[in-house]
């Protein structure tokens, strides 16, 4: 992971017309050569932020600098040559696969090794140049279309690769190839990758940072637990009842009716068998559904099904092995109401 800042956002706001703000970000930096994931529910502002980072959409207020240049509006044409953006639903030009991938290179007059770069990009996304280079656009499956669209961007050797739900509408094998190709650009070229996806397991494995968005604001870094209401008052505290009757207790904020909370996975402890008296107010029984090694921390991220929600806990690999935590384990989660933050 690089230490040089490639993007820096300060007090950035954005809204469409006279509508409510879709983004309100106090501060965000993204380092060169990093893999940054954006997570959050639909409508949280992920796609809007990606378009702004791709310099495809102006923002309403605040500042955005790129490579320490704060006047990005003056250099937007040059910046766009360094940044490429892949949509969730990509479209191809009505021409062969080869010409689709070569199009951007021809626009930039980078044709010296054109065939080599087109073929290399096809191979990166798992498509044989011999079989696919001359295939017309209409003879491709949905997954192949997305892979060709990604190949067209990889052929440019971008400094920044921005992906918006790149695997949401493709088959499993295509999804894996798309993800592997993005990671290969990061590893081999030092490309800065910024991706919005619901594939948390993959993000956890490859990301150097994960940004959690909710209603246009950054509510945490890493895979925060986001829990929606309804919240009700009960015996001096505020609780969220789960489908199995268990309850999450939070401290009152005075605005619980329409709010959600976040809980950092590091604040949630997992116990296979309680070793002693538990003093936390939140004591929840659940079943481990998955475990992933978190690249950014080197810890295990353990997902536990509790009633109708999944809560994630972070623990060291050694501790996980010592407590014999594994998928399908019945466990107890504990955390303090003070660690339940209103957003």
SEBAVO-935754 format. One line per field, with one value per residue (C-alpha): residue number from 1; y, x negated, z. Coordinates in steps of 0.1 Angstrom, whole numbers, padded with zeros to 4 digits. Each point is the difference from the previous one (the first is absolute). Layout:
N
k	NUM ...
py	Y ...
px	X ...
pz	Z ...
This chain:
343
k	1 2 3 4 5 6 7 8 9 10 11 12 13 14 15 16 17 18 19 20 21 22 23 24 25 26 27 28 29 30 31 32 33 34 35 36 37 38 39 40 41 42 43 44 45 46 47 48 49 50 51 52 53 54 55 56 57 58 59 60 61 62 63 64 65 66 67 68 69 70 71 72 73 74 75 76 77 78 79 80 81 82 83 84 85 86 87 88 89 90 91 92 93 94 95 96 97 98 99 100 101 102 103 104 105 106 107 108 109 110 111 112 113 114 115 116 117 118 119 120 121 122 123 124 125 126 127 128 129 130 131 132 133 134 135 136 137 138 139 140 141 142 143 144 145 146 147 148 149 150 151 152 153 154 155 156 157 158 159 160 161 162 163 164 165 166 167 168 169 170 171 172 173 174 175 176 177 178 179 180 181 182 183 184 185 186 187 188 189 190 191 192 193 194 195 196 197 198 199 200 201 202 203 204 205 206 207 208 209 210 211 212 213 214 215 216 217 218 219 220 221 222 223 224 225 226 227 228 229 230 231 232 233 234 235 236 237 238 239 240 241 242 243 244 245 246 247 248 249 250 251 252 253 254 255 256 257 258 259 260 261 262 263 264 265 266 267 268 269 270 271 272 273 274 275 276 277 278 279 280 281 282 283 284 285 286 287 288 289 290 291 292 293 294 295 296 297 298 299 300 301 302 303 304 305 306 307 308 309 310 311 312 313 314 315 316 317 318 319 320 321 322 323 324 325 326 327 328 329 330 331 332 333 334 335 336 337 338 339 340 341 342 343
py	0000 0034 0029 0028 0014 -0001 0013 0024 0011 0029 0010 -0014 0003 -0009 0002 -0003 0032 0011 -0034 -0012 -0005 -0033 0004 0018 -0011 0019 -0016 -0030 -0009 -0028 -0011 -0008 -0037 -0010 -0020 0019 -0015 0019 -0017 0011 -0006 0011 0037 0007 0020 -0026 0005 0037 0001 -0023 0023 0030 -0019 -0009 0037 -0008 0021 0034 0003 0028 0012 -0007 -0011 -0030 -0002 -0026 -0006 0031 0022 0018 0018 -0032 0018 0015 -0034 -0022 -0012 -0011 -0016 -0020 -0016 -0014 -0011 -0026 -0010 -0033 0001 -0028 -0004 0006 0005 -0007 0017 -0017 -0015 -0029 -0008 0010 0034 0006 -0005 0019 0030 0019 -0007 0014 0031 0005 -0008 -0028 -0025 -0011 -0033 0000 -0037 -0011 0023 -0011 -0037 0004 0017 -0028 -0026 0019 -0004 -0036 0003 -0017 0026 -0027 -0007 0034 0028 0000 -0010 0026 0018 -0018 -0034 0004 -0010 0025 -0011 0002 0035 0011 -0017 0017 0033 -0005 -0011 0033 0019 -0022 0005 0036 -0009 0025 0017 -0003 -0028 0008 -0029 0005 -0034 -0017 -0035 0006 -0012 -0027 -0037 -0013 -0010 0034 0017 -0018 0009 0037 0001 -0017 0023 0031 -0014 -0008 0037 0010 -0025 0004 0036 0016 0011 0017 -0020 0015 -0024 0001 -0035 -0021 -0028 0006 -0032 0010 0036 -0013 -0021 0025 0035 0022 0022 -0004 0031 -0004 0025 0007 0027 0017 0001 -0020 -0019 -0021 -0016 -0038 -0023 0017 -0017 0021 -0008 0017 0006 0000 0009 0002 0013 -0027 0003 0031 -0011 -0004 -0034 -0017 -0033 -0027 -0026 -0026 0022 0010 0037 0025 0027 0035 0032 0026 0027 0017 -0008 -0038 -0003 0005 -0008 -0027 -0010 -0012 -0023 -0005 -0038 0006 0010 -0034 -0030 -0036 -0028 -0037 -0008 0029 -0004 0020 0025 0023 0036 0015 0010 -0013 -0038 -0016 -0037 -0008 -0022 0006 0002 0009 0011 0021 0012 0038 0013 0034 -0013 -0036 -0010 -0024 0016 -0024 0004 -0013 -0004 0014 0000 0019 0017 -0009 0016 0000 -0003 0005 -0022 -0012 -0032 -0015 0008 -0015 -0032 -0001 0003 -0024 0023 -0014 0002 -0013 0005 0011 0031 0029 0036 0027 0037 0032 0023 0028 -0016 0003 0033 0019 0013
px	0000 -0014 -0002 0004 0035 0016 0035 0008 0035 0009 0035 0014 0038 0022 0037 0021 0020 0018 0002 -0016 -0038 -0011 -0036 -0014 -0036 -0021 -0033 -0013 -0034 -0008 -0037 -0017 -0002 0027 0032 0029 0034 0033 0028 0034 0037 0016 0004 -0030 -0018 -0026 0007 0001 -0034 -0015 0012 -0015 -0033 0001 0005 0032 0022 -0006 0006 0019 -0024 -0033 -0032 -0015 -0037 -0016 -0038 -0003 0017 0029 0012 0012 0025 -0029 -0016 0030 -0008 -0035 0012 0026 -0028 -0013 0034 0023 0035 0019 0038 0021 0017 -0026 0008 -0023 -0004 0016 -0032 -0023 -0015 -0034 0012 0019 -0031 -0022 0023 -0014 -0036 0007 0015 -0032 -0022 -0015 -0001 -0036 0006 0038 0005 -0022 0019 0034 -0009 -0016 0031 0022 -0021 0002 0038 -0002 0010 -0021 -0012 0001 0037 0013 -0021 0020 0034 0027 0015 0034 -0014 -0010 0017 0007 -0030 -0022 0012 -0011 -0034 -0006 0010 -0025 -0027 0006 -0009 -0029 -0015 -0005 -0022 0019 -0014 0034 0026 0035 0025 0037 0015 -0020 0013 0036 0016 -0025 -0003 -0023 -0029 0000 0002 -0031 -0019 0010 -0012 -0033 -0006 0005 -0024 -0026 0000 -0006 -0028 -0018 0004 0006 0035 0021 0033 0032 0030 0035 0014 0022 -0026 -0013 -0020 -0021 -0004 -0012 -0026 -0015 0008 -0025 0029 0038 0021 0036 0025 0035 0022 -0029 -0022 -0030 0009 -0031 -0030 -0001 0029 0023 0031 0030 0033 0032 0030 0027 -0014 0023 -0004 -0001 -0010 -0022 -0018 0008 0002 0003 0018 -0012 0022 -0009 0009 -0035 -0007 -0028 -0003 -0012 -0003 0027 -0007 0034 0005 0004 0032 -0015 -0037 -0025 -0031 -0034 -0021 -0037 -0009 -0029 0024 0019 -0015 0006 0002 0003 0007 0000 -0031 0015 0027 0011 0006 0010 0036 0000 -0003 0012 0000 -0007 -0015 -0033 0008 -0034 -0035 -0023 -0036 0001 -0029 -0001 -0004 -0012 0028 0029 0034 0026 0036 0027 0037 0020 0038 0007 -0034 -0037 -0025 -0037 -0027 -0038 -0024 -0036 -0006 -0017 0029 0024 -0020 -0003 0037 0007 0023 0010 0030 0032 -0014 0026 -0014 0009 -0007 -0005 -0004 0008 0030 -0027 -0015 0033 -0003 0030 -0003
pz	0000 -0009 0024 -0026 0000 -0034 0010 0028 0008 0024 0009 -0032 -0005 -0030 -0007 -0031 -0007 0031 0015 0032 0001 -0014 0013 0031 0005 0025 -0009 -0020 -0014 -0023 -0004 -0032 -0007 0024 -0003 0015 0005 0003 0019 0011 -0008 -0033 0000 0023 -0027 -0012 -0038 0003 0018 -0026 -0029 0018 0005 -0037 -0008 -0018 0022 0017 0037 0017 0027 0017 -0017 -0017 -0008 -0023 0002 0022 -0027 0016 -0032 -0016 -0022 -0020 -0006 -0003 -0036 0010 0032 -0018 -0020 0033 0014 -0015 0012 -0004 0004 0014 -0033 -0027 -0037 -0030 -0033 -0030 -0012 0007 0034 -0013 -0011 0032 0020 -0025 -0001 0030 -0011 -0035 0015 0019 -0029 0020 -0029 -0001 0018 -0006 -0007 0029 0025 -0012 0002 0034 0013 -0013 0017 0033 0000 -0011 -0036 -0027 -0026 -0027 0007 0010 -0016 -0033 0016 -0005 0030 -0005 0005 0036 0032 0027 0020 -0031 -0008 0035 -0004 -0034 0015 0028 -0025 -0019 0032 0009 -0034 0009 0030 0021 0031 0017 -0007 0013 0002 0008 0009 -0027 0007 0010 -0033 -0012 0006 0027 -0022 -0018 0034 0012 -0032 0003 0036 -0008 -0030 0022 0027 -0027 -0011 0036 0006 -0033 -0009 0034 -0013 0027 0001 0014 0000 0013 0005 0023 -0002 0035 0001 -0030 0013 0033 -0016 -0024 0012 0018 0012 0001 0003 0013 -0014 0014 -0013 -0018 0031 0010 0031 0004 -0015 -0003 -0001 0026 0011 -0011 0019 -0010 0023 0012 0034 0030 0035 0027 0037 -0004 -0031 -0037 -0016 -0034 0003 -0024 -0017 0026 0030 0009 0004 -0007 0026 -0008 0019 -0007 -0026 0000 -0037 -0002 -0019 -0034 0006 -0006 0020 -0008 0022 -0007 -0003 0023 0028 -0003 0019 -0011 0026 -0009 0036 0026 0022 0028 0010 -0029 0011 -0034 -0004 -0036 0001 -0032 -0011 -0037 -0025 -0019 -0038 -0014 0009 -0021 0004 0000 -0021 0016 0036 -0004 0023 -0006 -0007 0013 -0012 0024 -0007 0029 -0006 -0032 -0003 -0004 0024 -0008 0027 -0004 0019 -0004 -0019 0030 0023 -0026 -0001 0038 0005 -0028 -0019 -0033 -0025 0015 0036 0025 0017 0023 -0010 0027 -0004 0020 -0008 0000 -0031 -0019 -0019 -0014 -0036
